[in-house]
Amino acid sequence: MNYKKFMNSAWLVAAIPMLFQIVILAPIFYLMMLYVKGIAFIFKFITKSLWKLILWESEVNKRKALEKKNDQIN
């Protein structure tokens, strides 16, 4: 068997999976990563908004309780 022919075919055999990974799999994984980042961002935004709403409601409830207490004193 000729050594140079074997090396040429070996490069082809090795290059085909590499090209598959670079051309097809890499963009798919990149898009999946962007999708997951988008979901994480939306989840973070929703939880942050909910947390602000909870804090705001607790402040309102405290204020109402203080006003009620002041009215009872007066």
C-alpha positions, -999 to +999 in steps of 0.1 A: +000+000+000+013+034-010+019+056+021+009+089+003-024+075-009-032+062+026-024+097+041-046+114+015-076+091+023-069+095+061-071+133+058-104+130+040-118+106+066-106+130+094-118+162+076-154+151+069-164+149+106-145+182+113-164+200+085-197+185+098-189+199+133-179+233+120-205+238+093-235+222+109-232+215+146-215+248+156-243+271+144-269+248+159-252+249+193-247+287+190-284+292+182-294+269+211-271+290+234-288+322+223-322+306+228-313+296+264-298+330+271-331+346+258-352+324+281-329+332+310-331+369+303-369+368+301-371+347+333-348+372+351-369+401+339-401+385+351-387+376+385-372+410+389-405+427+381-424+403+405-399+411+433-403+448+427-441+444+428-439+424+460-417+450+477-439+478+465-470+461+479-453+455+512-444+492+514-480+501+506-493+477+533-468+492+558-480+527+550-516+517+553-510+500+587-492+531+599-520+554+588-545+531+605-525+531+637-522+569+636-560+572+630-566+549+660-543+570+682-560+603+671 
